[in-house]
Structure formats: structure tokens, C-alpha cells
Amino acid sequence: MKWKAAVITLSDKGAKGQRVDESGMLIKRMLEEAGYEIAGYSLLPDEQQLIEKELIRFSDEEKVDLILTTGGTGFSPRDCTPEATLNVATKNVPGIAEAMRYASLQITPRAMLSRAVSVIRGETLIINLPGSPKAVKENLEYILPSLSHGLGILKGVSGECGTSLGEK
């Protein structure tokens, strides 16, 4: 099954045209290589209400299966991506964000500073990724193999998660 995905980059400088969006482009490329259809892309400033509106639009109107955000997950006073994501959530999915932090902690102790979250809104999985291209690549490589199965469960087209990867 080909899943529909949207990518949202959160960056004040990017939204003003002062920085090239390398992370968002990397996410799009990695998703396309994994067989996802990119159904939408946005580059927004770190404004919570704008982020919430875009997450709702992609989830409720565009009916994408997966939204990946990049940026806005740190300690900066302007970083509000996790708050916006939690505000639109219908279910929390902490395991994905925990797995990303775990994988990143094998590379850098600064991974513990990530405030990224992962949630479900209706039938859309929303995952916050870090802002740097290096961290995006490391995190997305780690979670990407499991996302299709999770989306299949969410959409009711896959069996339960109770079997290990090698079992039939």
C-alpha cells in the first residue's frame, strides 16, 4: 500500500527565506525512496496556532496518513512544535518519540534534550523530528521500517503488533 505523507518544516529563518530547508527536503526524499507519496509540504514560522491549523488541515482535509514535522522541538523560547502537536492529538503514541531519543542517545547525549512527540489525530500519525538534517536522517532511518506496519494497524489493513518481525 502506498501511504500519503505530508512534511512540515518549522523555522522562523526558513519561513523568511533566510535559510534553505535541507531537513524538509531530506524527509521528502527519504519518504519517496521508501515508497510514500508526498501529498503536501509546508514551511512555517514557529507560531503555535499556524502549526496547529496546518496539522489539522493535512489530517482532516487532505486525509494524509502520516505527517512528519521538522524543527521546533528544542528548548528555545520559540520552539512550540510539541505543544501544537499535542493540542491537535486524539491519541498519544509515546513509543515512537521514545525510540528516536533512545537511538539518538547512542550517538549523542544531547538527544535527551529533544521534546519531540508522536501522536495520532483521527487516522493520521504525526511525528516530530529534530531540525538538523543529520538528526533527521538518524531518527527517520531508525523509525521508518516500522511506520508502514503502524499505519496499517491505524487504518485497519494490517494485523496486530503482537508477533515478532520474524514470525508469520
Buried (B, 14 or more C-beta within 10 A) or exposed (E): EEBBBBBBBBBBEBBEEEBEBBBBBBBBEBBEEBEBEBBBBBBBBBBBEBBBBBBBBBBBEBEBBBBBBBBBBBEEEEBBBBBBBBBBBEEEBEEBBEBBBEBBEEEEEEBEEBBBBBBBBEBBBBBBBBBBBEBBBBBBEBBBEBBBBBBBBBBEEBEEEEEEEEEE
